[in-house]
Amino acid sequence: MCIAWPMCIKEVLPGKECIAELDGISRKVSLRLLDGVQAGDHVLVHAGYAIEKIDPAAAQEQLNIMEELKQNITSKN
């Protein structure tokens, strides 16, 4: 199973890369698979590549679902 995490683009860098952030952690992410993204946009990131641009509400919904799943897993252990 593959998981793509929603991240917010903080800065677009030269060479089709950006700095993206999730929960206060910043990572360099490749933008080679997307066009027309800019700082402030939300993207799904898988294996270091932004694979889809999504709206902020969808990003937050996905994060909420992942947090709920995490809580269910940790409460069973």
C-alpha positions, 0 to 999 in steps of 0.5 A: 500500500502506498501513502501520499501525505498532504503537505503545504508548499512553503517555497518553490526552488529552482530545478523543479523542487520546493520546500514543503511542510507538514506538522512543522517539519520541512522537506525538499520535494520534487515538483517534476510531476506537476506544473503551476504550483506555487507557495501556499499550495497543498500537494500530496507527496509520495516518495519525495515527489509531489503527485497531485495538487489538492485544496486545503480542505481536502488536505486537512480532511486527509490529515484528520483521517490519518490521525484517527487511524493512528489513534485507533492503532495506538489504542489497540497496543 
